[in-house]
Every structure is written in structure tokens, then in C-alpha cells.
Amino acid sequence: MTERRPARYGVVADVHANLQALTRAVQYLDDARVDAIYCLGDVVGYGGDPEDCIRIIRERCAGTVRGNHDHAVVDPSLRGWFNEHARQAIERQAELLGQPELAWLAELPSTIDLDGVTLGHSGFVNPGRYRYISDEADALVEFEALATRYGLVGHTHVPAVFAQTADGEINRVDVEGREDAAAVDECEVPLGPYCRTIINPGAVGQPRDRDPRAACAVLDLGSDTVRMVRLEYDIAAAQDAIGRRGLPRFEAARLAMGL
């Protein structure tokens, strides 16, 4: 009997209806020959192609959790959480999407448990509150609710790895790539020395760390590593889609700045 090798998961988060960025990320993960791709939520919001992004995520991802924008598109009572531009984008995308897409968004789970891995959009203590994991103090709270070795989250739009040592200390691990802004930038992070880790791959569709390139990650359970990836994509086409579909132009401008 052949022993099953540990899985290699492709991870995407915060697609935000950016078709060009999502297409590039999926192409990269296909080339990396991952065993499955998982989405950490916010398939919609901000960008110009919510229908096509939902279609690709449904076709290509083995599982998807619900993000706050996904939630608000199908539940108008939540839209008061958002600033004016984000709320306008959510309202417009609710108009663009058909009933099958809205029904799929409404049925997304808040978390998914795999073998040794828990997927969430924002955290694990109370997934429906959509709190941010921005620093070690935030991570400590979420580690208390994480029952697996690896936790995968999005929501901040900023790549991050928070690691917990055997004695409970929380460290933020450096995930910086090369400084030459290459078309494909990869940073391999060893996770073996740590007891547990919370990994945020960054945003596919709307990065906010002043690097406009799309972000994704590859979690390798066999080598206990995560590869944090940045990818150039056609930002101008994504900006054009935002204007063409009647979404706030502010959301188009920020794509080029990584904000």
C-alpha cells in the first residue's frame, strides 16, 4: 500500500472581484502543482468582476470560507460596518450578481477544518465578528481558540506569519521577499521550529502593504514550510473593470499603490 504524502495547499484570500489578479494567482498555483487550492474569503467587494471571480473560485477551490464582504453582499443589515466606498461597492455588486451567485455566498461556512489546518477569514475566537490579526497580541488571542497546528486567515490584506513557540511565546516571522520588485517574488518560511503558526497570505485582489502585486501562498505540510508569493498582473485592466462596472473609482486608484 502506497503511503499518502503530506499535502501541499495553495492559498488565496481577499480576491475582491479582481479577475486579473485571481487569474494570475491560480496560474501560479497550477504551475506549482499544489494538491488543492483553498480560498480564505472576500471573493467579492471593491473590484469589477464579481461574477467571474465567483465562477473561478467555485470551479478551482476545494473549499472557501465566508469573508465580511461576502457576508454583507447577501445581508444588507451588515453594510453599516463599512466605509462609504466599500459600502457602495458592496451595494453595486449585490445588483450585479445573480441569484445562484448570491445563494452560494450565503452558504459559505465561517471556518473549514482540514487535517492539522483550520481555515478562517479573520480569526477563530469569533469568526462572525471579523476582527483583525495585526500584531502579536491579536495573534495570542486567536491561538487560544486554534485547535490545529496551522491557522490560515486573510482580512488584513497584509502578508504575515505569527508563530508560537513551545513555551507559548508569539513571534512575528519575517516574510519579506526580494527587494527588486520582480514579476514573481517568493519567500520560503520554515515552520518546523514552531509549535503552531497563523499564516496570512496577503490579498490577491487588493494588497495594502504598499506592494501592488497580487499575493498568495503555498503551505507544504511535508516540509513544514510556507512559500509567500507576490505576482505582477495587469493592474490597468483591473482598474478599467472597476470603472466600467460602475464601482467607486477610488478603488481603482488604490490598486496601483498597494493601499
C-alpha positions in Angstrom: 0.0 0.0 0.0 1.4 3.4 -1.0 1.7 5.9 1.8 0.0 9.1 1.1 2.3 12.0 1.1 1.5 15.2 3.0 -0.5 17.8 1.1 0.6 21.0 -0.5 -2.1 23.6 -0.4 -2.4 26.7 -2.5 -4.0 29.6 -0.5 -5.7 32.7 -1.8 -7.5 35.4 0.2 -9.3 38.7 -0.4 -9.8 38.3 -4.1 -12.3 41.2 -4.0 -13.6 40.7 -7.5 -10.2 41.3 -9.2 -10.3 38.9 -12.1 -6.9 39.8 -13.4 -5.1 39.2 -10.1 -7.1 36.0 -9.4 -6.3 34.5 -12.8 -2.6 35.2 -12.3 -2.6 33.6 -8.8 -4.4 30.5 -10.0 -2.0 30.1 -12.9 1.0 30.3 -10.4 -0.6 27.7 -8.1 -1.3 25.4 -11.1 2.4 25.7 -12.2 3.4 25.0 -8.6 1.4 21.7 -8.8 -0.4 22.1 -5.5 -2.8 19.4 -4.4 -5.7 21.8 -3.8 -6.4 25.5 -3.6 -8.4 27.0 -0.7 -9.9 30.5 -0.5 -10.0 32.4 2.8 -12.9 34.6 1.9 -13.9 38.0 0.5 -14.3 36.7 -3.1 -16.4 39.9 -3.8 -16.1 43.6 -2.9 -14.2 46.5 -4.4 -13.4 45.0 -7.9 -15.2 44.9 -11.2 -15.7 41.2 -11.9 -17.6 39.5 -9.0 -19.4 37.0 -11.3 -16.3 35.7 -13.0 -14.3 35.5 -9.7 -17.1 33.5 -8.0 -17.1 31.2 -11.0 -13.4 30.6 -10.9 -13.3 30.1 -7.1 -16.2 27.7 -7.3 -14.5 25.7 -10.1 -11.0 25.7 -8.8 -11.1 25.8 -5.0 -11.6 22.7 -2.8 -13.2 25.0 -0.1 -14.0 28.6 0.6 -14.8 30.4 3.8 -17.0 33.5 4.2 -15.5 36.9 4.3 -17.1 40.1 5.7 -17.7 41.4 2.2 -19.2 38.1 1.0 -21.5 38.3 4.1 -22.6 41.9 3.5 -23.4 41.4 -0.1 -26.2 38.9 0.9 -27.1 40.6 4.3 -27.8 44.3 3.9 -28.0 44.7 7.7 -24.3 44.4 7.9 -23.4 47.2 5.4 -23.3 49.8 8.1 -19.9 48.3 9.2 -18.2 49.6 6.1 -16.9 53.0 4.9 -18.6 54.8 2.1 -16.6 53.5 -0.8 -16.7 49.9 0.4 -20.4 50.1 1.1 -21.1 51.5 -2.4 -19.1 48.6 -3.9 -21.0 46.0 -1.9 -24.3 47.5 -3.0 -23.3 47.6 -6.6 -22.0 44.0 -6.6 -25.3 42.9 -5.0 -27.0 44.3 -8.1 -24.6 42.7 -10.5 -24.8 39.2 -9.0 -27.5 36.7 -9.9 -29.4 34.5 -7.6 -27.1 31.5 -8.0 -24.1 33.5 -7.0 -25.8 35.2 -4.1 -27.0 31.8 -2.8 -23.5 30.4 -3.0 -22.2 33.3 -1.0 -24.9 32.9 1.6 -24.0 29.3 2.2 -20.2 29.7 2.7 -19.0 28.5 6.1 -17.2 30.7 8.6 -14.4 28.1 9.1 -13.1 24.9 7.5 -11.2 22.2 9.3 -8.7 20.1 7.4 -6.1 17.6 8.8 -4.0 19.8 11.0 -5.2 23.1 9.4 -8.0 25.5 10.2 -9.2 28.0 7.6 -10.9 31.2 8.5 -11.3 34.7 7.1 -10.3 36.8 10.1 -9.8 34.6 13.1 -11.1 31.7 15.2 -12.4 33.1 18.5 -15.5 34.6 17.0 -15.3 34.3 13.1 -18.5 36.3 12.7 -17.0 39.5 14.3 -14.3 39.8 11.6 -11.6 41.1 13.9 -8.1 41.8 12.6 -4.9 39.9 13.5 -2.5 42.7 13.1 0.1 42.1 15.8 1.4 39.5 18.3 -1.3 40.5 20.9 -4.1 39.8 18.4 -2.4 36.5 17.4 -2.2 35.4 21.0 -6.0 35.7 21.4 -6.6 33.7 18.3 -4.0 31.0 19.2 -6.1 30.3 22.3 -9.0 29.3 20.0 -7.0 27.4 17.4 -7.1 23.6 17.8 -4.8 22.8 14.9 -1.1 23.3 14.2 -1.8 25.7 11.3 -4.3 28.5 11.1 -4.9 30.3 7.8 -6.6 33.7 7.7 -6.9 36.8 5.5 -8.8 40.0 6.1 -5.9 42.4 6.8 -4.7 42.4 3.2 -1.1 42.2 4.6 1.1 39.1 4.4 2.1 37.8 7.9 3.2 34.8 9.8 2.7 34.6 13.5 4.5 31.7 15.2 4.0 30.2 18.7 6.9 28.5 20.3 6.6 25.5 22.7 6.8 27.8 25.7 3.9 30.0 24.4 5.9 32.9 23.1 4.5 34.6 20.0 6.8 35.9 17.3 6.1 37.7 14.0 8.2 35.9 11.4 9.9 37.9 8.6 8.1 37.2 5.3 9.8 39.9 3.1 10.7 38.8 -0.4 13.4 40.2 -2.6 13.8 44.0 -2.9 13.9 44.1 -6.7 10.1 44.1 -7.2 10.4 41.0 -9.5 7.5 39.8 -11.5 7.4 36.7 -9.4 8.8 37.1 -5.8 8.9 34.1 -3.4 9.8 33.9 0.2 10.1 30.4 1.8 9.4 30.4 5.5 10.4 27.4 7.6 7.7 26.5 10.2 9.3 23.4 11.7 10.9 25.2 14.7 7.5 26.4 15.9 4.7 24.7 17.8 1.8 26.4 15.8 1.5 29.2 13.2 -1.1 31.6 11.9 -0.5 32.4 8.3 -2.0 35.3 6.3 -1.0 35.0 2.6 -1.9 38.7 1.9 -4.5 39.8 -0.6 -4.9 38.6 -4.1 -7.1 41.5 -5.3 -6.3 44.5 -3.1 -2.9 44.4 -1.3 -2.5 47.1 1.4 1.3 46.8 2.2 2.3 49.3 -0.5 3.2 46.4 -2.8 0.6 46.3 -5.6 1.5 42.8 -6.7 -1.1 40.0 -6.1 -0.3 37.8 -3.1 -0.9 34.1 -2.5 0.9 31.3 -0.7 1.8 27.6 -0.8 1.6 25.7 2.5 3.6 22.5 2.3 2.7 20.1 5.2 5.5 17.7 4.2 8.4 20.2 4.5 6.7 22.3 7.2 7.2 25.5 5.1 5.0 28.2 3.7 6.0 30.0 0.5 4.8 33.6 0.4 4.4 34.7 -3.2 3.9 38.1 -4.9 2.9 38.3 -8.6 2.7 41.1 -11.1 -0.6 41.2 -13.0 -2.5 43.6 -15.3 -3.5 46.3 -12.9 -4.7 48.6 -15.7 -7.2 46.0 -16.8 -8.5 45.6 -13.3 -8.8 49.3 -12.9 -10.7 49.5 -16.2 -13.2 46.9 -15.0 -13.9 48.9 -11.8 -14.8 52.0 -13.8 -16.8 50.0 -16.5 -19.0 48.3 -13.9 -19.9 51.4 -12.1 -17.9 50.9 -8.9 -16.1 53.7 -6.9 -13.1 54.9 -8.9 -11.2 55.3 -5.6 -10.9 51.5 -5.5 -9.3 51.6 -8.9 -6.7 54.2 -8.0 -5.6 52.4 -4.9 -4.7 49.2 -6.8 -1.6 50.8 -8.3 -0.3 51.9 -4.9 -0.9 48.8 -2.9 -3.1 50.6 -0.4 
